[in-house]
Amino acid sequence: MESLFQHFRKDEQPFIEQVTGWMIDVEDRYTPKLTDFLDPRQRFIVTSVIGSGDIQMAASGLFEDAERQRVLLYPSYYEPQKEDFQITVFDLNYPTKFVTLQHPDILGSMMSIGLDRSKFGDIRIDGQQIQIAVADEVSSYLQANFTTAAKVKVHLEEAASEESFIKVVEDWTEESHTVSSLRLDTVISSVYNISRQKASALINGGKVKVNWTVQEQPSFELNESDMVSSRGYGRVKMIEIEGRTKKDKIRLLVGRLETTK
């Protein structure tokens, strides 16, 4: 376990221990184990922990290219089915003539009724159409209690079919960068072509998230599969740390999704 910990951040150790517990469950009971919704970094950790042993892994968020997905750990004999992931997609109905709901409105309202973020997946918005992926075990509770968002009445109705699911087309551009370190301010400075001082100001101002959590430490060390979002500058995913140059600089491959400032 100690040798595994050294490859990850200290604050990720409790999650690694949780994944190890899931693996023990699968091995002892010889039955599949379904997780809550995990973000890409968490799924990367699960993949790293299970390695190439007998335990297999599959993931689904029901939406095509879902960002947040439930993971199924299972013995090699088992063949996962779509139903194993226990996800329901709801359409969110609301008075579109009077208000336009945004992602933060929906997320905040769902969490205000006592739901943990891990119990629902992607929230997809296409104009006035909104859909939410939810763990089956909380779907009835959500339908009964999620009745308002941004002070307007809302109503959840199960999506008619997978053909009706909102598809998100994101234009990611792969870029190579050479940086002196994996510090958050250093990487942001390189990717967005801004000064280190400006990058630090964004971070200190609470405008930067790493893996969907505000990160206010410019010295925070990034790693593979991390997702970075900077308000006004778009999103960056750390695809691969490709090695070092002869001058001991770090070669990075990143994916970049720009946004309008």
C-alpha positions in Angstrom: 0.0 0.0 0.0 2.8 2.4 0.9 4.4 1.9 -2.6 1.0 2.7 -4.1 0.6 5.9 -2.0 3.8 7.4 -3.2 2.4 7.8 -6.7 -0.6 9.9 -5.6 -1.3 12.9 -3.5 -1.7 12.6 0.2 -5.3 13.8 0.1 -6.1 11.0 -2.4 -4.9 8.3 0.1 -8.4 7.8 1.7 -9.9 7.2 -1.7 -7.2 4.7 -2.6 -8.0 2.9 0.7 -11.7 2.9 -0.3 -10.8 1.4 -3.7 -8.7 -1.3 -2.0 -11.8 -2.1 0.2 -13.9 -2.5 -2.9 -11.4 -4.9 -4.4 -11.4 -7.0 -1.2 -15.2 -7.1 -1.4 -15.2 -8.4 -4.9 -12.4 -10.9 -4.2 -14.1 -12.2 -1.0 -17.7 -12.3 -2.3 -16.8 -13.1 -5.9 -19.6 -10.7 -7.0 -19.6 -7.3 -8.7 -19.3 -4.0 -6.8 -20.9 -0.8 -8.0 -19.6 2.6 -7.0 -21.2 6.0 -6.9 -20.4 8.5 -9.7 -16.7 9.1 -10.1 -14.9 11.9 -11.9 -12.1 11.2 -14.4 -9.3 11.5 -11.9 -11.0 9.1 -9.5 -11.5 6.6 -12.3 -7.8 6.9 -13.2 -7.0 6.1 -9.6 -9.3 3.0 -9.7 -7.6 1.8 -12.9 -4.2 2.3 -11.3 -5.1 0.5 -8.1 -6.7 -2.6 -9.7 -3.7 -3.0 -12.1 -3.7 -6.1 -14.3 -5.1 -8.6 -11.8 -8.3 -10.7 -11.9 -10.6 -7.9 -11.0 -12.0 -6.1 -14.1 -13.5 -2.6 -14.4 -16.2 -1.1 -16.5 -17.8 2.4 -16.3 -20.9 4.2 -17.5 -22.6 7.5 -17.0 -25.4 6.6 -19.5 -24.8 9.8 -21.5 -22.5 9.5 -24.4 -18.9 10.5 -23.3 -20.2 11.2 -19.8 -17.7 13.0 -17.6 -19.0 11.5 -14.3 -19.5 7.8 -14.4 -20.3 4.9 -12.1 -17.7 2.2 -12.0 -18.4 -1.6 -11.8 -15.6 -3.8 -10.4 -16.2 -7.4 -11.2 -14.6 -10.9 -11.3 -13.3 -12.1 -14.6 -16.1 -14.5 -15.1 -18.8 -11.8 -15.1 -20.1 -10.0 -18.1 -21.4 -6.5 -17.3 -24.8 -5.4 -18.6 -26.1 -1.8 -19.0 -28.6 -2.4 -16.2 -25.8 -3.1 -13.7 -24.9 0.6 -13.5 -28.3 1.5 -12.1 -28.7 5.0 -13.6 -31.8 6.9 -14.5 -31.8 10.0 -16.8 -34.4 12.6 -16.0 -35.8 15.5 -18.1 -36.1 18.6 -16.0 -39.3 20.5 -16.8 -39.7 24.1 -15.8 -41.4 27.3 -17.0 -39.0 28.2 -19.8 -40.9 31.3 -20.8 -40.0 33.0 -17.5 -36.6 31.9 -16.6 -33.4 30.2 -17.9 -31.8 27.7 -15.5 -28.1 27.3 -15.4 -25.9 24.5 -14.2 -25.1 26.1 -10.8 -28.9 26.6 -10.2 -29.6 22.9 -10.6 -26.5 21.7 -8.8 -27.1 23.9 -5.8 -30.8 23.0 -5.6 -30.1 19.3 -5.8 -27.5 19.4 -3.0 -29.8 21.6 -0.8 -32.2 18.7 -0.4 -29.5 16.5 1.2 -28.1 14.7 -1.8 -24.4 14.0 -2.0 -22.7 15.0 -5.3 -21.6 11.4 -5.8 -25.2 10.3 -6.3 -25.7 12.1 -9.6 -23.7 12.3 -12.8 -23.7 14.8 -15.6 -26.1 17.7 -15.8 -26.6 18.4 -19.5 -28.1 21.5 -20.9 -29.0 22.2 -24.5 -30.8 25.5 -24.8 -33.9 25.1 -22.6 -33.6 21.3 -22.5 -32.0 20.0 -19.3 -31.3 16.4 -18.4 -29.7 14.8 -15.3 -28.2 11.4 -14.7 -29.0 10.0 -11.2 -28.2 6.9 -9.2 -31.3 4.7 -9.1 -31.2 4.4 -5.4 -32.0 8.1 -4.9 -34.1 8.7 -8.0 -37.5 8.4 -6.2 -36.3 10.7 -3.4 -35.1 13.2 -6.0 -38.4 13.2 -7.9 -40.3 13.7 -4.7 -38.1 16.4 -3.2 -36.5 18.3 -6.0 -39.3 20.7 -6.8 -37.7 24.1 -7.1 -34.6 25.6 -8.6 -33.7 29.3 -8.7 -37.1 30.0 -7.0 -39.1 28.4 -9.8 -41.0 25.2 -9.8 -39.4 22.2 -11.5 -40.6 18.7 -12.3 -38.6 15.6 -13.1 -39.8 13.1 -15.7 -37.8 10.1 -16.8 -36.3 10.5 -20.3 -38.3 8.6 -22.9 -35.3 6.8 -24.5 -31.6 6.9 -25.0 -32.2 8.5 -28.4 -33.5 11.5 -26.6 -30.4 12.0 -24.5 -28.6 15.3 -24.9 -25.3 14.9 -26.8 -22.5 17.3 -26.0 -20.0 18.0 -28.8 -16.8 19.4 -27.3 -13.9 20.5 -29.4 -10.7 19.6 -27.5 -7.4 20.5 -28.9 -4.3 18.6 -28.0 -1.2 20.7 -27.2 2.3 20.0 -26.1 4.0 22.2 -23.5 7.3 22.3 -21.8 7.2 23.5 -18.2 9.7 23.9 -15.4 7.4 22.1 -12.9 3.9 20.7 -12.5 2.9 23.6 -10.2 -0.6 24.8 -10.9 0.5 28.4 -11.6 3.3 27.2 -13.9 1.0 25.0 -16.0 -1.8 27.6 -16.2 0.8 30.2 -17.2 2.1 28.1 -20.0 -1.2 26.8 -21.3 -3.0 30.1 -21.4 0.1 32.1 -22.3 -0.2 34.5 -19.3 2.3 35.6 -16.7 2.9 33.5 -13.5 1.7 36.5 -11.6 -1.6 36.6 -13.4 -2.0 32.8 -13.0 -1.4 33.1 -9.3 -3.9 35.9 -9.1 -6.6 33.7 -10.7 -5.8 30.9 -8.3 -5.7 33.1 -5.2 -9.0 34.7 -6.3 -10.8 31.3 -6.2 -11.3 31.3 -10.0 -9.5 28.0 -10.6 -10.8 24.4 -10.0 -8.8 21.2 -10.1 -11.1 18.1 -10.4 -14.2 20.3 -9.7 -12.8 21.6 -6.4 -11.6 25.2 -6.0 -7.8 25.2 -5.6 -6.3 28.3 -4.1 -2.7 27.1 -3.7 -0.5 28.2 -6.7 2.1 25.6 -5.6 -0.4 22.7 -6.0 1.1 19.9 -8.0 -0.8 18.6 -11.0 -0.8 15.0 -12.2 -2.0 12.9 -15.1 -5.8 12.9 -15.7 -6.3 16.1 -13.6 -9.0 18.5 -15.0 -8.3 22.2 -14.6 -10.9 24.8 -15.2 -10.1 28.6 -15.0 -13.0 31.1 -15.0 -12.8 33.0 -18.3 -10.1 30.7 -19.8 -11.8 27.4 -20.3 -10.8 23.9 -19.3 -7.6 21.8 -19.5 -7.1 18.1 -19.0 -3.7 16.7 -18.2 -3.4 13.9 -20.8 0.1 12.7 -20.3 3.4 13.6 -18.6 5.7 12.6 -21.5 9.0 12.8 -19.7 11.8 15.3 -19.4 14.0 17.2 -21.8 17.8 17.3 -21.7 17.5 20.5 -19.7 15.3 18.7 -17.2 12.1 20.4 -18.2 8.8 18.5 -18.1 7.0 17.7 -21.4 3.3 17.8 -21.1 0.5 16.7 -23.4 -2.7 18.5 -22.5 -6.2 18.8 -24.0 -7.7 22.3 -24.1 -11.3 23.3 -24.3 -11.6 27.1 -24.7 -14.5 29.2 -23.6 -15.6 32.8 -24.5 -14.1 35.3 -22.0 
